[in-house]
Amino acid sequence: MKVRASLKALKQKPGSSVVRRHGKVLVINKQHPKWKARQG
């Protein structure tokens, strides 16, 4: 599965983690909740 460039950019932010839930790729960040993204 290709990962979108916007997810890769958000992955570099401090405190973020990439999670797979129900076939979707999510970027979640508890320190900065506005840096959330979803693919799929």
N, C-alpha and C positions, 0 to 999 in steps of 0.2 A: 504494500500500500504506500502510495506517495504521501508524504507529509507536506502540507502547505507551507509556504515560506513564512506566512504570518505566524504560524505555530512555532516555527524554528526561532523566530525573533523573540517571541514571548518566552520561549524556553530559557533564553539567556538571562532573563530578569531575575533578580535575587528573590529567593523564596518560592520559586515556581517549580511545579512538578508536572510531568506528563502522565496521564492516567488513561487506561482503556476501560470503558464501561459500556456494556451492551452493544459492542461493536463500534462505538464511537471513540474517537481520540479527543481527549479533553486536556486543556492546560488549565490548572487551578493554581491559585496563589492566595494563601491565607494572609500574607502580610499586606498585599495590595489587591483587594478583591476586584478592582476594575480591570485587571489584566487576566481576564478569562477568555477562553476561546474554545470552539468546538469544530470538529471536522467529522463528517459522515452522518 
